[in-house]
C-alpha cells in the first residue's frame, strides 16, 4: 500500500477515535450556571459586583484546573515527568551520587515567567530490576514566577513486582496569583485578581491488568483558601478574606485507568497514551462540597517521515455537583490563560507537526479547537474556541529527546508565549 494511502487510512481512523473519546462524558449530567465569558465582548459594568465577593459564588454575574491535581497552574509548575539523568553527560544537572537536580525555565500566561528546581533521589536496583522497571524515586520541587506565584512539594514514586505495581504520592503547598477577569474585557476597565493558597495531598496506586494497561485507585485531600481583589481602573472590588466560604476542602477518592505505548515519555515519536480519571468528593470524607470530577485525555504520535512527527491530543472534562471554583474544567489549549474559560464541562482537540530541520534544531506548527459549557448536552452548541501557533525546538539532551520549547500561540484576540523543557503534550 502506498505511504500516502496508508497514512490517510490511519489518520481517518485516529480522527474518529479522537472524536469518540469525548463522548464518554455524555454518561454524566451537569447543570449549573455558566462561568464562560465571550472572548471578544466586554463584560457589562452592571455584572461586576461593587462591594464584597463571596468566594463560593459560581456565576459570571456574581463572581465574575492537570485539574486532577486540584488547582489551576499546578500542572504548569510541577513537571509531569522527571527523566533519570544519572548516567547522562550534560551540564543541565547538579549531581551527587544518586541525587540529581535540574533547573527548568517556564513561561506561561496562567502563572507568568519563572524557574522550577526539581531534584530527585533514585533508589538502588538489582541488575534484574533495572531491566524490568524504572527506579523508585523521591523528588523535591520548588518553583517561583514573576507574578509572585510559588509552589513547593515532595513526590514519591515506587515500582514493584517487575512494574506490575506503581505508587505515586504527592504533598505540595501552592500559592497562586491569577487573573480571573481581565480588565481589557470590561467596559469599566476594572479587572478581578484571584489568589489561591493551600495544600495538596494525593496518593495513587495502580496495578497492571494487561499489556500496557494499568488500573487503580486514588485519594486526594485539598485544603485551599481563595480571595479576590480588584485591578485596573474603576471602583474597587474587595474580596471577603474573612468569609468562611473562602476556605474549602476537596477530599475524595476515585479510580484511574492508564494505557501507554509511547516510545519515550518526554518526547514521543510513536505510540499512544490514554488516561481516565474519576474523583468523587464527598462530605463523608471531610470535603466542604459534594461533587464528582471526570477527566479523559488521549494522545497519539505518528512518525510520518524521519524528520517529521505528527502528534494528536483530545481532552474532555466534566464536573457534576457543587464543585469549588478552583476545581472547574479548563481548556487544554494554548493562546490564553487557563482561567479565561472556566466551566462545568469542556472538550478540546489539537494536532501538532514537529519537524527536525537540522541537527538539534526543529520547528513546530499546531492548530486546535475547544468548547466549554455549563451543561454537557450543550457542549458543542457554542462557537468553537480556536488555538493555533508556531514554535521552535532545541534538543538539549539527545539521548532522552529533551527539547527546550518556545511556542507562540494565538486565540482570537489573545496571544501567549510558552517556554519549558518539555513538549506541550
C-alpha positions as CSV (number, residue, x, y, z in Angstrom):
1,X,0.0,0.0,0.0
2,X,1.5,3.4,-0.9
3,X,2.7,5.5,2.1
4,X,0.2,8.3,1.4
5,X,-2.8,5.9,1.3
6,X,-1.7,4.1,4.4
7,X,-1.3,7.4,6.3
8,X,-4.7,8.7,5.1
9,X,-6.4,5.5,6.3
10,X,-4.6,5.7,9.7
11,X,-5.4,9.4,10.0
12,X,-9.1,8.9,9.4
13,X,-9.2,6.1,12.0
14,X,-7.4,8.3,14.6
15,X,-9.7,11.2,14.0
16,X,-12.7,9.0,14.7
17,X,-11.1,7.8,17.9
18,X,-10.3,11.4,18.9
19,X,-13.9,12.5,18.2
20,X,-15.4,9.5,20.0
21,X,-13.2,9.9,23.1
22,X,-15.2,13.0,24.2
23,X,-18.5,11.1,24.1
24,X,-17.7,9.2,27.3
25,X,-18.8,12.3,29.1
26,X,-22.3,12.1,27.9
27,X,-22.7,9.3,30.5
28,X,-23.0,12.1,33.1
29,X,-25.3,15.1,33.5
30,X,-24.3,18.5,34.8
31,X,-26.4,21.7,35.2
32,X,-25.0,24.8,37.0
33,X,-24.7,28.5,35.9
34,X,-22.0,29.2,33.3
35,X,-18.7,30.8,34.0
36,X,-17.9,31.2,30.4
37,X,-17.0,34.7,29.1
38,X,-17.1,35.7,25.4
39,X,-13.6,36.2,24.2
40,X,-14.4,39.5,22.4
41,X,-17.3,41.2,24.1
42,X,-16.7,43.4,27.2
43,X,-18.4,42.3,30.3
44,X,-21.2,44.9,31.2
45,X,-20.4,47.1,34.2
46,X,-23.6,46.0,36.0
47,X,-22.3,42.4,36.1
48,X,-19.3,43.5,38.2
49,X,-20.1,43.5,41.9
50,X,-19.4,46.8,43.6
51,X,-18.8,45.6,47.1
52,X,-17.8,42.2,48.5
53,X,-17.4,39.0,46.6
54,X,-18.3,35.7,48.2
55,X,-15.6,33.3,47.0
56,X,-18.1,30.5,46.8
57,X,-20.2,32.2,44.1
58,X,-20.2,30.4,40.8
59,X,-21.9,32.6,38.2
60,X,-20.5,35.2,35.9
61,X,-22.8,37.9,37.1
62,X,-21.9,37.3,40.8
63,X,-18.3,36.3,40.9
64,X,-17.1,37.4,37.6
65,X,-7.9,23.4,36.6
66,X,-3.9,18.9,35.3
67,X,-7.2,19.5,37.1
68,X,-6.6,16.2,38.5
69,X,-4.0,17.8,40.8
70,X,-6.5,20.2,42.2
71,X,-5.5,23.9,41.5
72,X,-5.1,26.0,38.4
73,X,-1.4,26.3,37.5
74,X,-0.2,23.3,39.4
75,X,0.2,21.3,36.2
76,X,2.2,24.2,34.8
77,X,4.5,24.3,37.8
78,X,5.1,20.7,38.7
79,X,6.7,18.6,35.9
80,X,4.6,15.7,34.6
81,X,7.7,13.5,34.2
82,X,11.3,13.8,35.5
83,X,13.8,11.7,33.4
84,X,16.6,9.8,35.0
85,X,19.7,11.8,34.2
86,X,22.2,10.0,36.5
87,X,24.2,8.4,33.6
88,X,23.9,11.4,31.3
89,X,26.9,13.6,30.4
90,X,25.2,17.0,30.4
91,X,25.7,20.4,32.1
92,X,21.9,20.6,32.8
93,X,22.2,18.9,36.1
94,X,23.9,19.1,39.5
95,X,24.6,15.6,40.8
96,X,25.9,13.9,43.9
97,X,25.7,10.1,43.8
98,X,22.1,9.1,43.1
99,X,20.7,12.6,43.7
100,X,20.2,14.8,40.6
101,X,18.9,18.4,40.5
102,X,17.9,20.3,37.3
103,X,16.7,23.8,36.6
104,X,13.6,24.1,34.4
105,X,12.6,27.5,32.9
106,X,8.9,28.2,32.5
107,X,6.8,30.9,30.8
108,X,3.0,30.5,30.8
109,X,0.1,33.0,30.6
110,X,-1.6,31.5,33.6
111,X,1.3,31.8,36.1
112,X,3.9,34.0,34.4
113,X,7.6,33.5,33.9
114,X,9.8,31.8,36.4
115,X,12.0,28.9,37.3
116,X,11.4,25.4,38.6
117,X,14.1,23.5,40.5
118,X,13.5,19.7,40.5
119,X,15.6,17.3,42.4
120,X,15.3,13.5,42.6
121,X,17.0,10.8,44.6
122,X,17.0,7.4,42.8
123,X,16.9,4.2,44.9
124,X,19.4,1.4,44.1
125,X,18.3,-1.5,41.9
126,X,19.5,-5.0,41.2
127,X,20.6,-5.8,37.7
128,X,17.3,-7.7,37.1
129,X,15.2,-4.8,38.4
130,X,16.9,-2.4,36.1
131,X,15.7,-4.4,33.1
132,X,12.0,-4.7,34.1
133,X,11.1,-1.5,35.9
134,X,12.1,2.1,36.5
135,X,14.0,3.1,39.6
136,X,11.9,4.3,42.6
137,X,12.5,7.9,43.4
138,X,11.8,10.7,46.0
139,X,11.5,14.0,44.2
140,X,11.5,17.6,45.6
141,X,10.2,20.5,43.5
142,X,10.3,24.3,44.2
143,X,9.0,26.9,41.8
144,X,8.6,30.7,41.6
145,X,7.2,33.0,38.9
146,X,7.3,36.8,38.3
147,X,3.7,37.3,39.4
148,X,4.6,36.0,42.9
149,X,3.1,32.6,42.4
150,X,5.1,29.8,44.1
151,X,4.9,26.2,45.0
152,X,7.0,23.5,46.7
153,X,6.5,19.9,47.4
154,X,7.6,16.3,47.5
155,X,6.7,13.3,45.2
156,X,7.3,9.7,45.9
157,X,7.2,7.1,43.1
158,X,7.6,3.4,43.7
159,X,7.6,0.4,41.3
160,X,7.3,-3.2,42.5
161,X,6.9,-6.8,41.2
162,X,8.5,-6.2,37.7
163,X,6.5,-3.0,37.3
164,X,3.2,-4.7,38.0
165,X,2.5,-2.2,40.8
166,X,3.0,1.5,40.7
167,X,2.5,4.1,43.5
168,X,2.7,7.9,43.3
169,X,2.3,10.1,46.3
170,X,2.4,13.9,46.3
171,X,2.5,16.5,49.1
172,X,2.6,20.2,48.0
173,X,2.0,23.7,49.1
174,X,0.7,26.1,46.4
175,X,0.2,29.9,46.4
176,X,-1.1,31.2,43.0
177,X,-1.8,34.7,41.9
178,X,-4.1,34.6,38.9
179,X,-6.2,36.8,36.8
180,X,-9.9,35.8,36.8
181,X,-11.3,38.8,35.0
182,X,-9.1,40.7,32.6
183,X,-9.7,44.5,32.8
184,X,-9.4,44.8,29.0
185,X,-12.7,42.8,28.6
186,X,-14.8,45.1,30.9
187,X,-16.4,48.4,30.0
188,X,-15.3,50.0,33.2
189,X,-11.7,48.9,32.9
190,X,-11.9,47.1,36.2
191,X,-10.4,43.6,36.5
192,X,-10.5,40.9,39.1
193,X,-7.5,39.0,40.5
194,X,-7.8,35.6,42.0
195,X,-5.5,34.3,44.7
196,X,-5.4,30.6,45.7
197,X,-3.3,29.3,48.5
198,X,-3.4,25.8,50.1
199,X,-2.1,22.3,50.5
200,X,-2.4,19.2,48.4
201,X,-2.0,15.5,49.4
202,X,-2.6,12.8,46.9
203,X,-1.9,9.1,46.5
204,X,-2.4,6.8,43.6
205,X,-1.9,3.0,43.4
206,X,-2.0,1.2,40.0
207,X,-1.9,-2.4,39.1
208,X,-1.1,-3.9,35.7
209,X,-4.1,-5.7,34.1
210,X,-2.7,-6.4,30.7
211,X,-0.2,-5.3,28.2
212,X,0.4,-1.5,28.7
213,X,-2.8,-1.2,30.8
214,X,-2.9,-0.1,34.4
215,X,-6.0,0.5,36.7
216,X,-6.2,1.5,40.3
217,X,-7.5,3.9,42.9
218,X,-6.6,7.3,44.3
219,X,-7.2,9.5,47.3
220,X,-6.9,13.3,47.2
221,X,-7.0,15.8,50.1
222,X,-7.0,19.6,49.3
223,X,-7.4,22.5,51.7
224,X,-7.5,25.8,49.8
225,X,-8.3,29.4,50.5
226,X,-9.3,31.7,47.7
227,X,-9.6,35.5,47.8
228,X,-10.3,38.2,45.2
229,X,-9.0,41.7,44.7
230,X,-9.6,44.4,42.1
231,X,-7.2,45.6,39.4
232,X,-7.2,48.3,36.8
233,X,-9.2,51.5,36.7
234,X,-12.7,51.9,38.2
235,X,-14.4,51.3,41.6
236,X,-12.6,48.8,43.8
237,X,-13.8,45.3,44.2
238,X,-12.9,43.8,47.6
239,X,-12.6,40.1,48.4
240,X,-14.0,38.9,51.6
241,X,-11.0,37.3,53.1
242,X,-12.7,36.5,56.5
243,X,-15.6,34.7,55.0
244,X,-15.6,31.0,55.8
245,X,-16.6,30.3,52.3
246,X,-13.2,31.5,51.2
247,X,-11.8,28.3,52.6
248,X,-12.8,25.0,51.1
249,X,-11.7,21.4,51.3
250,X,-11.9,19.0,48.4
251,X,-11.4,15.5,49.9
252,X,-12.3,12.4,47.9
253,X,-11.4,9.1,46.4
254,X,-11.6,7.8,42.9
255,X,-10.4,5.5,40.1
256,X,-7.8,5.6,37.4
257,X,-7.1,3.9,34.1
258,X,-4.0,4.3,32.0
259,X,-2.8,2.9,28.7
260,X,0.7,3.8,27.4
261,X,2.7,2.5,24.4
262,X,4.8,5.6,23.8
263,X,8.4,5.1,22.8
264,X,9.5,8.0,25.0
265,X,7.8,9.8,27.9
266,X,9.3,13.2,27.4
267,X,9.1,13.4,23.6
268,X,7.3,10.5,21.9
269,X,7.8,9.8,18.2
270,X,5.3,6.9,18.1
271,X,2.7,5.2,20.3
272,X,-0.4,6.2,22.3
273,X,-1.4,7.2,25.8
274,X,-4.9,7.2,27.3
275,X,-5.8,8.4,30.8
276,X,-9.2,8.3,32.5
277,X,-9.6,9.9,36.0
278,X,-12.7,9.9,38.2
279,X,-12.8,11.6,41.5
280,X,-15.7,11.5,44.0
281,X,-15.5,14.3,46.6
282,X,-17.9,13.9,49.5
283,X,-18.7,15.5,52.8
284,X,-18.3,12.0,54.3
285,X,-14.5,12.4,53.5
286,X,-14.4,15.8,55.1
287,X,-15.0,17.7,51.8
288,X,-16.7,21.1,52.0
289,X,-18.8,20.2,49.0
290,X,-20.1,17.0,47.4
291,X,-19.2,16.8,43.7
292,X,-17.8,14.4,41.1
293,X,-15.0,15.0,38.6
294,X,-14.4,13.1,35.4
295,X,-11.4,13.7,33.0
296,X,-10.1,11.9,30.0
297,X,-7.0,12.5,27.8
298,X,-5.9,10.7,24.7
299,X,-2.6,11.3,22.8
300,X,-1.3,9.6,19.6
301,X,2.0,10.0,17.9
302,X,2.7,9.1,14.3
303,X,6.3,9.1,12.8
304,X,5.4,10.1,9.3
305,X,8.9,10.7,8.0
306,X,12.4,10.5,9.7
307,X,12.4,14.3,10.4
308,X,8.6,14.7,10.9
309,X,6.3,13.6,13.7
310,X,2.6,14.3,13.9
311,X,1.1,14.5,17.5
312,X,-2.6,14.4,18.3
313,X,-4.4,15.2,21.6
314,X,-8.0,15.1,22.7
315,X,-9.2,16.1,26.2
316,X,-12.5,16.1,28.0
317,X,-13.6,17.2,31.4
318,X,-16.9,17.2,33.3
319,X,-17.8,18.3,36.9
320,X,-21.1,17.3,38.5
321,X,-22.3,18.8,41.7
322,X,-21.1,21.7,43.8
323,X,-17.5,21.9,42.7
324,X,-15.3,24.8,44.0
325,X,-14.3,27.4,41.5
326,X,-10.6,26.3,41.6
327,X,-11.6,22.8,40.6
328,X,-13.6,23.7,37.5
329,X,-12.8,22.5,34.0
330,X,-10.4,24.4,31.8
331,X,-9.4,24.1,28.1
332,X,-6.1,22.3,27.4
333,X,-5.2,24.6,24.6
334,X,-2.6,27.4,24.1
335,X,-3.1,31.1,23.4
336,X,-4.8,32.2,26.6
337,X,-4.7,31.8,30.4
338,X,-6.3,28.7,31.8
339,X,-8.6,31.0,33.9
340,X,-10.2,32.5,30.8
341,X,-12.6,29.6,30.2
342,X,-13.9,28.1,33.4
343,X,-17.0,25.8,33.3
344,X,-18.5,22.5,34.4
345,X,-17.7,20.8,31.0
346,X,-15.1,21.2,28.4
347,X,-13.6,19.3,25.4
348,X,-10.7,20.1,23.1
349,X,-8.5,18.6,20.4
350,X,-5.3,19.7,18.7
351,X,-2.7,18.5,16.2
352,X,0.9,19.4,16.1
353,X,3.5,18.8,13.4
354,X,7.1,18.5,14.7
355,X,9.8,18.9,12.1
356,X,13.5,18.5,12.8
357,X,15.2,21.0,10.5
358,X,18.9,20.2,11.1
359,X,21.0,19.0,13.9
360,X,19.3,19.8,17.3
361,X,17.0,22.5,15.9
362,X,13.4,21.9,15.0
363,X,10.1,23.8,14.3
364,X,6.5,23.0,15.1
365,X,3.1,24.2,13.9
366,X,-0.1,23.5,15.8
367,X,-3.8,24.1,15.5
368,X,-6.7,23.1,17.6
369,X,-10.1,24.0,19.0
370,X,-12.2,23.5,22.1
371,X,-15.6,24.0,23.7
372,X,-16.9,24.8,27.1
373,X,-20.4,24.9,28.6
374,X,-22.4,24.8,31.8
375,X,-24.1,21.6,30.6
376,X,-22.7,18.6,28.8
377,X,-25.7,18.5,26.5
378,X,-24.8,22.0,25.3
379,X,-21.1,21.4,24.9
380,X,-20.9,21.7,21.2
381,X,-23.7,24.3,20.8
382,X,-21.4,27.2,21.3
383,X,-18.8,28.6,18.9
384,X,-15.5,26.8,18.8
385,X,-12.6,28.4,20.7
386,X,-9.6,28.3,18.3
387,X,-6.0,27.8,19.1
388,X,-3.0,27.9,16.7
389,X,0.6,28.9,16.6
390,X,4.2,28.0,15.8
391,X,7.2,27.1,17.9
392,X,11.0,26.5,17.9
393,X,12.7,23.5,19.5
394,X,16.3,22.9,20.5
395,X,17.3,19.5,21.8
396,X,19.4,19.9,24.9
397,X,19.8,16.2,25.5
398,X,19.6,13.9,22.5
399,X,19.6,10.5,24.4
400,X,16.4,11.5,26.3
401,X,14.9,13.6,23.5
402,X,14.6,16.6,25.8
403,X,13.8,19.8,24.0
404,X,13.8,23.4,25.1
405,X,10.4,24.6,23.9
406,X,9.5,28.1,22.8
407,X,5.9,28.5,21.4
408,X,3.9,31.5,20.3
409,X,0.1,30.8,20.3
410,X,-3.0,32.9,19.3
411,X,-6.7,32.5,20.0
412,X,-8.9,35.2,18.5
413,X,-7.7,38.5,20.2
414,X,-5.4,36.7,22.7
415,X,-1.8,35.6,22.3
416,X,0.7,34.0,24.6
417,X,4.4,32.8,24.8
418,X,5.3,29.5,26.3
419,X,8.7,28.3,27.4
420,X,9.5,24.9,29.0
421,X,11.9,21.9,28.9
422,X,9.1,19.6,27.8
423,X,6.6,19.2,24.9
424,X,3.1,20.6,25.3
425,X,1.8,17.0,25.1
